[in-house]
């Protein structure tokens, strides 16, 4: 009862607000982790927030790509996507993971509807770009240029929880791999979401990526920029940083990064004062601090 009383101000503040919650493929790779994530989303939805779930599928795509005889290649945290890699992505995300996650949410009482990203995400093929490895052609990769916000808003209006996964469509009958973190950020902007929550393998944003005890509990965009310059954000976290920036600059009020391995991290982050991961805001709310993991 005491916990409910303490959570009441957060519940009142969140009621009716749109939350976009993105789960990394690694965070829901195990069935137990997927069930724990679904239970937490069920609580958030039951307490009155309007939820859109977005998920990736990196590890699942890696496994299928290797099964097809091709070794995955990542550059600056993003997948170089051959036609075979795109096929692996489509099978891993839309073919299996999206339906599994939708079913897990329904089992927890969430009125979820699975949506392949090709129906709500529109992208253009990315030209070769300069990376840390020189000029790279990412292949069948797209940069988002549109979100079908009307479709998502219509589902939210009737109490449904959309579950969106890549890839995106190009409007000409083809599919393109798009990063799920960036897709979640753009969906959050398009819907005027109050929060974007990234559920990932790390406990949050770390000052030292090799030290889980270097969790930073609060950051502004300027602080995030300093961490980027210091080299603290590596691999997938570099892409997440771009998604965080896009969301905050696009009008999303707050971005949270929480652990997918902690079965209560999402709820602790949203409904307690102390939180469980990293809170990012456009302007500083308080001095950044490091907490023990």
Phi, psi and omega in degrees: 000319180300319180297321179294319179298315180294328182279343187307315179299323178292320180298315179298317182294326185272344186299128179083352181279149177273127174243129171257119183246117182253126178253125175291153180301325179291329182288340180235024182290323180266146183299323180295320179293322178295319179295320179296319177297315181298321179297319181291319177298323178300319179294315180301316180292320181294332181276006169107359176278150177263119194246135166243128178257132174237141179223154173263205180182038184303302181298323180293321177292318177305313184297317180290321180299318178293323178298326178280357176094018181235133180276128179298147176232127178244138175229121181054039176081005182237147186278127167285119195248102173283168175305323178291321178295322178296320177298316178299318179299314182297319179291320184289319185272290182291326184284332185225304189296319181297317180290323178296315181292320177299317179296320179296320178294316179299321179298334178267009177092009180271129179281071187271148175228119180284135181228122171292137184301335180301340180273337184234349181247128179240131185221159172249145180297133181284131174286167175305140183229159177279128181231184176295343179256015184096199180285127183232133170265112183284356177080229185278059182240142181238156170254128185298137174234358180192150176233135174278078183295328182299319180295316180294318179295324178296319178292318178298324183295334179258016173084013180271160176243104177292140177239106190252137177225154171291169006275180176260164172266160177253005180083357181236020177091006180249165179243150179223140176288127174235146180291131185290328177296314180292324177297317179298319179297317182290324175297317180300318178296315183296329182266359184063040185294148175283329183218145164244127179241123177257114179261116192223184181283336179271158178288351181158203175278127183253138175291327175234110185300344179265358184234104180297341178280358181262026179303131176260120189278335184214134182219148167258174177299322178297319178297319179299319177299321179294320177295321177298315181297327182284348182086010182288337182260111186235158175056230182298334180290335175295319178291320177299323178299319178296322178293318178301314181297314179302316182295310183294320179287341179267008174104357176290133187292315185215147175238135179239142174238122184225163181283138173272350180270345176268116186290357179234005187298320181298313181291321178298320180294320186274334190237016174229160178286328185276337178068187181221349183223228181242131174257129177242133177230161182295315178248157180298135174259329176199166181298134176303143180221151177258134181239162176286143179288000000 
